[in-house]
Structures are given as structure tokens and as C-alpha cells.
Amino acid sequence: MVLPVLADSVRLAPDGVRILDRRGFPFTREWVRCATVEDVAVAIEEMVTQSSGPYFAALGGMVLAARAASALPPPAARAHLGRAADRLVGTRKTNNHLRKAVRFVLSEVDSAGPVSGAELVAAAEAGARLGDERYRARSRALGTHAAELLPAGATVLTHCWADLYLVELVLAARRAGREPAFVCTETRPYLQGARLTAETLAEMGVDTTVITDGMGAAMLASGEIAALVTAADRVTMDGHVVNKIGTLGLAVAAHAFGVPFHAMAQAPDQAAPTGADVPIEYRDGEEVLSVLGHRVASDRVRGRYPAFDVTPPRFVTTVVTDRGAFAPGRLGEYYAEGEPNQ
């Protein structure tokens, strides 16, 4: 089948990196051209792209850095790429995918030896292609393992994800003849759930319902929901799930009403032993006071916007990875096979 639009929303081009602007999607479908690494970094920070999008944007941004540095001597070119990597990683401190993306490119460049010019660009492009291929392959494996946890005809509650994990879960469930239906929270303040997640599911022909963020606990209490399933921006080695703000409340409610919570992440993060080791990004509180460009509170009030929350392992049923499903207390077993290929 043809993949949904958001599954291919970042494209490397001769004149830069082109990113589908998710801030207006699905009402508008405009592509933002990023000519420099700084343009890519700003696009990530300003929510032009989200979910898996920043990962692919970072891959493309590193190629732009190589193009910009190609005329420099090898040591200076490598230093330029290092600064570009730091800038891109710094745009999203909670999610560790950007670190993986830049590592693919830097590893390929370093393997090529001291290079510059066309060789530098070719190495960066090879690293970006490898990073793209590996991410997609691991997402397919992840989706397959997650689909195995869903009963046939399950109604799934989800919160704020609209990319490859979701797409691959649906495709795998269909291959198994299970055809899940989804209930999507709207996900304030950017309404990613209503605009992005629900639209992606609808594109795939999935039975899709949108609810407000405040309705999640009632849905879980109703008996209609077979599972709460979300992506995770990061999972710590002790089983804490870090994801879009609002995930914690849904997980607690799911636990209270006996609904399993399955969190999807390609791998637990060895650099984060506990939940306290993950920095939580705060966005401008002003963003909470507006919806789709329309202010919903007066200038006499202020907003507060932690972009992510941390769900303790006692509220997590399963962490689903590209190597299978694990209880949150057994994530160390993921690395029994050694390190994944990023």
C-alpha cells in the first residue's frame, strides 16, 4: 500500500532538506526548505516536524553540514560536522533519536578517514542512507512485536504519535488479520493527535475516533479499550517511560481500570539508568494559551508547558522494542544480544 503522507515527510534535495510543515497539516500541505544546518535546527525547535520527523531531519542536516564543509581541510571539516551534530542534538534534549541520527553520519565519515570535498559529502550521504534504512527496519520489527500484543478487533487508545511506529503497527496487525480501531486524544496544545495521528490512521483506512484529552480516563473506565499503546521518546533502563505530556495520566488511569499499557521504543537507553537521568524539555508557556493560532486565555494569565512526562514502571505493562516485548523490570535483557546497529 501507499504509505501515509507523514511517513515520508522529510526529503533530502540538491538545494537543502525539505520538511512537510506539520503545524498546518492536514489543512495545508506546505514544504519548508532548509538550506543550512541552522535552518533544520530551527525547524525542529519550532515544531515544523515532530515524532520521527526530527530524526530524518537530523540525517539530512548532517549532509548539509558536509556540503558546507566540503571545501575545508579534513580536520576543519570534521570539526564543522561535530558542531553541526551538537546543534542538532541540542534541539530535543528529551528524545535521544537525534543523537543516534548524527552518530550514523559521523561514524561513516570517520570510517572514510580524513576526507574532504566530494568524498566527505559521499560519506555523509552514505551515513544518512544507512540511518534511514536502519530506522525503518527497526520500526517494522517494533510494529510486528507490538501487533502481537493486540487481540483481534481491539480498540486501542493512543496519545500523540503519527509516524513509522504507528504505521508499522497497523500494517503488522493487518497482516495478522486483527484490524484494530483507534481512539486518539487530541493532544493539546498542538493538537497532534487530532491533526496528525488521526489523519495518518484515517489515510490507512483505520476506524478512528478523536476525543479530548480530558476524556481518556472515562474511556479507559468504559470497558471499550483493549489497550493503551503509545510511542516513547525515551525508555530508561529501569523501565520509566518518557513521552508526550499527558501519557502519565493515561497510564495511571489504565492501571486503575485494568487496561494494559504498551509503550513502544526501539530500545531502552543505556545512557539513562533511571527517570531522573532524562532532561524534560519545557516549551514557552505562551503556547498553552493558544490553539492553532487563536488565543484561548486573556493576557492576565500565564501558561506552563512541560512537553513530556515520566511514567513510572509500575504503571507500564510492557515495553515493546525491535527485539520483542519486555516487562519494564527486565529491560536489561534487551542487551543480552549485544548492542543493536544503532
Backbone torsions as a table, in degrees:
resi	resn	phi	psi	omega
1	MET	NA	160.0	175.5
2	VAL	-75.2	129.6	-178.2
3	LEU	-70.8	152.3	176.4
4	PRO	-60.0	159.4	-176.0
5	VAL	-54.8	-44.1	-173.3
6	LEU	-71.4	-12.8	177.0
7	ALA	-75.9	-9.9	178.0
8	ASP	-141.3	63.0	-170.8
9	SER	-108.6	6.1	175.9
10	VAL	-133.2	125.2	-175.4
11	ARG	-134.6	128.5	175.2
12	LEU	-80.9	129.0	-178.2
13	ALA	-128.7	166.0	178.6
14	PRO	-59.6	-27.4	-176.5
15	ASP	-103.6	12.0	177.7
16	GLY	143.8	-161.8	175.5
17	VAL	-108.7	126.3	-179.8
18	ARG	-102.9	127.7	-174.2
19	ILE	-125.3	125.7	175.3
20	LEU	-66.6	127.1	-176.0
21	ASP	-78.1	105.7	-177.0
22	ARG	-77.2	-10.9	-178.1
23	ARG	-66.3	-27.1	179.3
24	GLY	-109.2	-5.7	-178.0
25	PHE	-69.9	140.9	5.9
26	PRO	-94.7	6.2	-175.8
27	PHE	-71.7	-32.6	173.8
28	THR	-129.7	152.8	178.6
29	ARG	-129.2	80.1	-177.3
30	GLU	-110.7	140.4	-179.5
31	TRP	-104.4	132.1	178.0
32	VAL	-97.6	127.6	177.4
33	ARG	-93.2	124.1	176.9
34	CYS	-107.2	114.3	-175.7
35	ALA	-89.7	-17.7	-176.0
36	THR	-135.6	167.8	175.0
37	VAL	-59.4	-41.2	-179.6
38	GLU	-62.1	-38.6	176.6
39	ASP	-60.5	-42.4	179.2
40	VAL	-64.2	-44.8	-179.2
41	ALA	-60.3	-44.3	-180.0
42	VAL	-65.6	-38.7	178.6
43	ALA	-61.6	-38.4	177.1
44	ILE	-67.5	-45.7	-178.2
45	GLU	-63.8	-35.1	-175.9
46	GLU	-92.0	12.9	173.4
47	MET	67.4	22.9	170.8
48	VAL	-60.0	-35.5	176.5
49	THR	-133.2	153.1	178.6
50	GLN	-154.4	-173.2	-175.7
51	SER	58.0	-124.9	178.9
52	SER	-76.9	-14.4	-174.8
53	GLY	-54.5	-46.4	-179.8
54	PRO	-59.5	-32.5	177.4
55	TYR	-59.8	-51.1	-178.9
56	PHE	-68.7	-33.4	176.8
57	ALA	-64.4	-38.7	179.0
58	ALA	-66.0	-39.2	175.4
59	LEU	-57.9	-48.5	179.3
60	GLY	-65.5	-37.7	179.0
61	GLY	-61.5	-36.5	178.5
62	MET	-68.4	-32.2	174.3
63	VAL	-67.0	-40.8	176.1
64	LEU	-60.4	-38.6	178.2
65	ALA	-63.1	-40.5	178.6
66	ALA	-65.5	-40.7	177.7
67	ARG	-62.1	-42.3	-178.9
68	ALA	-67.3	-28.4	-175.5
69	ALA	-97.9	2.2	-170.2
70	SER	-63.5	-25.6	-179.5
71	ALA	-86.4	-5.4	-178.0
72	LEU	-84.3	156.3	172.2
73	PRO	-61.4	154.0	-175.3
74	PRO	-50.0	-46.5	-179.3
75	PRO	-62.9	-40.3	-180.0
76	ALA	-69.9	-35.4	178.8
77	ALA	-65.8	-42.8	179.6
78	ARG	-65.1	-37.8	177.4
79	ALA	-64.8	-37.9	177.9
80	HIS	-62.1	-43.5	178.5
81	LEU	-64.8	-36.4	177.8
82	GLY	-63.0	-41.5	178.0
83	ARG	-66.8	-38.8	177.6
84	ALA	-62.6	-42.1	179.2
85	ALA	-61.6	-44.1	179.3
86	ASP	-61.6	-40.4	-179.6
87	ARG	-65.1	-43.3	-178.0
88	LEU	-69.2	-44.2	179.3
89	VAL	-61.7	-36.2	-178.2
90	GLY	-69.0	-11.9	-179.2
91	THR	-72.9	-27.1	-176.8
92	ARG	-137.2	93.2	-173.3
93	LYS	-80.3	-23.6	-178.6
94	THR	-79.6	-42.0	-178.7
95	ASN	-85.8	132.4	-177.6
96	ASN	-98.3	8.7	-179.9
97	HIS	-67.1	-33.2	-178.4
98	LEU	-64.7	-36.6	177.5
99	ARG	-61.2	-39.9	178.6
100	LYS	-66.8	-39.7	-178.5
101	ALA	-62.1	-49.7	-177.3
102	VAL	-67.5	-29.0	179.5
103	ARG	-65.4	-37.1	176.8
104	PHE	-56.7	-46.9	-176.5
105	VAL	-70.5	-45.7	-178.7
106	LEU	-64.1	-36.7	179.4
107	SER	-64.1	-41.7	179.5
108	GLU	-67.6	-39.9	177.6
109	VAL	-64.3	-44.3	-179.2
110	ASP	-66.5	-34.2	178.6
111	SER	-67.0	-27.6	179.9
112	ALA	-75.4	-11.8	-178.8
113	GLY	87.3	-171.8	179.0
114	PRO	-68.6	100.2	-175.7
115	VAL	-125.9	160.3	173.7
116	SER	-149.7	-176.3	177.6
117	GLY	60.7	-142.2	-176.5
118	ALA	-63.3	-31.6	179.5
119	GLU	-65.9	-38.8	177.9
120	LEU	-63.2	-47.0	-179.1
121	VAL	-63.9	-41.9	179.8
122	ALA	-62.6	-40.4	179.3
123	ALA	-65.9	-41.9	178.9
124	ALA	-64.4	-41.7	178.8
125	GLU	-64.3	-38.9	177.9
126	ALA	-64.0	-41.2	177.3
127	GLY	-63.6	-39.3	179.1
128	ALA	-66.9	-40.4	177.5
129	ARG	-63.3	-43.3	179.7
130	LEU	-63.7	-42.4	178.2
131	GLY	-61.9	-39.3	177.6
132	ASP	-64.3	-48.9	-177.4
133	GLU	-63.2	-43.3	-177.6
134	ARG	-66.3	-41.3	-179.4
135	TYR	-62.5	-43.8	-179.1
136	ARG	-67.1	-40.1	179.4
137	ALA	-65.7	-42.0	179.5
138	ARG	-68.7	-32.8	176.5
139	SER	-66.6	-37.3	176.9
140	ARG	-63.3	-44.3	178.4
141	ALA	-62.6	-42.3	179.6
142	LEU	-60.6	-46.2	179.6
143	GLY	-62.5	-38.2	179.1
144	THR	-63.3	-45.9	-179.6
145	HIS	-66.4	-37.0	179.9
146	ALA	-68.8	-39.6	-178.9
147	ALA	-61.6	-30.2	-179.6
148	GLU	-65.1	-19.2	-178.2
149	LEU	-87.8	-8.6	-175.5
150	LEU	-99.3	130.3	174.3
151	PRO	-70.1	160.2	178.9
152	ALA	-59.6	135.6	178.0
153	GLY	68.7	21.4	-177.6
154	ALA	-66.0	145.3	167.8
155	THR	-100.0	122.5	-172.7
156	VAL	-110.4	131.7	171.5
157	LEU	-93.7	132.6	178.8
158	THR	-136.2	169.4	-173.5
159	HIS	-145.8	106.5	166.6
160	CYS	60.9	64.9	164.4
161	TRP	-153.7	144.1	-170.4
162	ALA	-150.0	32.2	-174.0
163	ASP	-133.0	-146.4	-166.6
164	LEU	-62.9	-36.7	178.5
165	TYR	-58.6	-46.9	-179.1
166	LEU	-64.2	-47.7	-178.6
167	VAL	-60.1	-46.1	-177.4
168	GLU	-69.6	-31.9	174.8
169	LEU	-62.6	-46.9	-179.9
170	VAL	-63.3	-44.5	-179.7
171	LEU	-62.2	-42.4	-179.5
172	ALA	-67.1	-40.5	178.5
173	ALA	-62.8	-38.5	178.8
174	ARG	-66.9	-40.2	178.1
175	ARG	-60.3	-31.3	179.6
176	ALA	-88.0	1.8	177.8
177	GLY	73.9	29.9	-172.6
178	ARG	-102.7	-28.0	173.6
179	GLU	43.5	69.9	178.9
180	PRO	-72.0	156.3	168.5
181	ALA	-106.0	154.6	-177.0
182	PHE	-125.9	141.1	168.1
183	VAL	-113.0	123.6	-174.8
184	CYS	-112.2	128.1	170.0
185	THR	-69.7	152.2	-177.7
186	GLU	-68.9	-31.7	177.9
187	THR	64.7	75.8	173.1
188	ARG	-69.6	155.7	0.3
189	PRO	-91.7	-6.6	-177.8
190	TYR	-90.8	-6.9	179.5
191	LEU	58.0	38.4	179.9
192	GLN	-61.3	-37.4	-178.5
193	GLY	-64.8	-43.8	-179.2
194	ALA	-71.9	-39.3	-174.0
195	ARG	-90.8	-36.9	-171.0
196	LEU	-103.9	-57.5	-178.2
197	THR	-61.0	-53.1	-176.9
198	ALA	-62.0	-39.4	-179.4
199	GLU	-66.4	-40.0	178.0
200	THR	-61.8	-45.9	178.1
201	LEU	-63.0	-42.7	179.7
202	ALA	-62.9	-39.1	176.1
203	GLU	-58.0	-33.4	-178.3
204	MET	-86.6	2.7	178.4
205	GLY	77.1	23.4	-179.1
206	VAL	-87.2	142.3	173.7
207	ASP	-64.3	113.6	-169.4
208	THR	-131.0	132.5	178.2
209	THR	-127.2	139.6	176.1
210	VAL	-107.6	135.9	174.1
211	ILE	-126.2	160.5	174.2
212	THR	-73.2	162.4	-178.1
213	ASP	-61.1	-30.9	-178.1
214	GLY	-76.2	-5.2	-176.6
215	MET	-94.6	-6.7	-172.3
216	GLY	-59.1	-46.9	-178.5
217	ALA	-62.5	-40.8	179.3
218	ALA	-63.9	-38.6	177.2
219	MET	-63.7	-42.2	180.0
220	LEU	-66.4	-31.3	178.7
221	ALA	-76.1	-18.7	-171.8
222	SER	-74.0	-18.8	-175.4
223	GLY	86.3	-0.8	-178.8
224	GLU	-82.6	-21.0	-171.7
225	ILE	-95.7	123.8	179.0
226	ALA	-84.0	-29.1	-178.1
227	ALA	-162.2	146.2	166.6
228	LEU	-95.1	122.9	-178.7
229	VAL	-131.3	126.0	176.4
230	THR	-135.4	164.1	164.1
231	ALA	-77.7	176.4	174.3
232	ALA	-138.6	132.6	176.0
233	ASP	-69.6	-30.8	174.2
234	ARG	-161.1	145.2	172.3
235	VAL	-123.2	127.7	-177.9
236	THR	-83.3	165.3	-176.9
237	MET	-66.1	-23.4	177.9
238	ASP	-94.5	10.3	170.5
239	GLY	94.9	9.7	173.8
240	HIS	-75.6	137.2	-179.6
241	VAL	-107.4	120.2	179.6
242	VAL	-104.9	122.0	-175.7
243	ASN	-154.6	179.4	-179.2
244	LYS	-46.8	137.5	178.4
245	ILE	-51.2	134.5	-175.5
246	GLY	109.8	-20.1	178.8
247	THR	-64.1	-41.4	-178.8
248	LEU	-57.1	-48.2	-179.1
249	GLY	-61.2	-40.8	178.2
250	LEU	-66.6	-39.5	-179.6
251	ALA	-64.9	-40.9	178.6
252	VAL	-64.0	-43.3	178.9
253	ALA	-65.4	-40.8	178.7
254	ALA	-60.9	-42.5	178.4
255	HIS	-61.2	-42.4	-178.1
256	ALA	-63.9	-31.8	-175.1
257	PHE	-107.2	14.0	173.7
258	GLY	71.2	28.2	178.1
259	VAL	-101.5	127.1	-178.8
260	PRO	-67.4	144.6	176.2
261	PHE	-114.1	115.4	178.2
262	HIS	-109.3	118.7	-179.9
263	ALA	-105.1	131.0	-175.2
264	MET	-104.5	124.3	175.5
265	ALA	-148.6	142.1	-177.8
266	GLN	-59.2	-37.3	-179.6
267	ALA	-160.9	150.4	170.0
268	PRO	-69.3	153.9	-172.5
269	ASP	-97.2	111.8	-179.6
270	GLN	-66.7	-18.4	177.7
271	ALA	-80.8	-4.2	-179.7
272	ALA	-128.1	86.0	179.9
273	PRO	-61.7	-36.9	-176.5
274	THR	-135.6	171.7	177.4
275	GLY	-62.0	-29.0	-179.6
276	ALA	-69.5	-12.5	-178.0
277	ASP	-90.6	2.2	-179.1
278	VAL	-108.6	119.2	176.6
279	PRO	-70.7	135.6	179.7
280	ILE	-100.1	124.1	-179.2
281	GLU	-76.1	138.0	171.1
282	TYR	-113.0	129.7	174.4
283	ARG	-98.5	169.3	-178.7
284	ASP	-58.4	125.4	179.7
285	GLY	-59.0	-22.5	177.3
286	GLU	-59.3	-28.1	-178.3
287	GLU	-65.4	-27.8	178.9
288	VAL	-71.3	-23.0	-174.6
289	LEU	-87.4	1.6	-179.9
290	SER	-135.2	152.8	173.9
291	VAL	-131.5	119.9	179.5
292	LEU	51.0	41.6	175.7
293	GLY	86.3	-1.6	-178.8
294	HIS	-110.4	123.3	-178.9
295	ARG	-70.7	135.4	-177.6
296	VAL	-115.6	3.8	177.2
297	ALA	-140.1	155.2	-178.1
298	SER	-75.9	170.2	-179.9
299	ASP	-77.2	5.4	177.5
300	ARG	-90.9	-3.4	179.9
301	VAL	-118.8	161.0	177.8
302	ARG	-120.9	158.8	179.8
303	GLY	-111.5	160.2	176.2
304	ARG	-134.7	133.8	-170.6
305	TYR	-141.3	79.3	164.3
306	PRO	-73.0	124.5	-172.3
307	ALA	-78.0	-17.7	-176.6
308	PHE	-137.6	160.5	170.1
309	ASP	-133.4	171.4	-174.2
310	VAL	-121.4	118.5	179.6
311	THR	-95.7	120.2	178.6
312	PRO	-64.0	152.9	-175.0
313	PRO	-61.5	-23.4	-179.4
314	ARG	-66.6	-16.8	178.1
315	PHE	-101.5	5.7	-177.5
316	VAL	-110.0	123.8	178.1
317	THR	-79.2	-48.8	-173.8
318	THR	-145.5	140.1	166.9
319	VAL	-105.7	117.3	-177.4
320	VAL	-97.3	125.6	-178.2
321	THR	-121.1	178.8	177.0
322	ASP	-72.1	-9.8	176.5
323	ARG	-106.6	12.8	178.4
324	GLY	118.5	-176.2	-177.1
325	ALA	-97.8	138.5	-178.6
326	PHE	-130.9	142.7	166.4
327	ALA	-65.4	146.0	-175.0
328	PRO	-59.1	-25.0	179.0
329	GLY	-84.2	0.6	-176.0
330	ARG	-123.4	25.6	-175.7
331	LEU	-69.4	-21.9	176.1
332	GLY	-59.0	-25.4	179.7
333	GLU	-67.1	-20.6	178.3
334	TYR	-55.1	-39.1	-174.4
335	TYR	-88.6	8.7	175.9
336	ALA	-62.0	-27.3	177.2
337	GLU	-86.5	4.1	-175.9
338	GLY	91.8	-178.3	-180.0
339	GLU	-69.3	139.3	173.0
340	PRO	-71.6	165.4	175.9
341	ASN	-77.9	61.0	-177.2
342	GLN	57.3	NA	NA
